[in-house]
């Protein structure tokens, strides 16, 4: 899997995840669960999420994200 995009917020990550699911793209959000483990201040270095997709679906995923932004 390769990195495609780093969402700026939880809501943006949710919308992008829904978009990937709608188009049948295999993905996972690296670092997606860490921010919910502990309450407290948000540290970008610890809470950064990254959309990871299969190599053969990367171009489609990039195109979808680009059209979303």
Buried (B, 14 or more C-beta within 10 A) or exposed (E): BEEBBBBEEBEBBEEBBEBBEEEEBEBEBBBBEEBEEEEEEEEEEEBBBBBBBEEEBBEBBBEBBEEEE
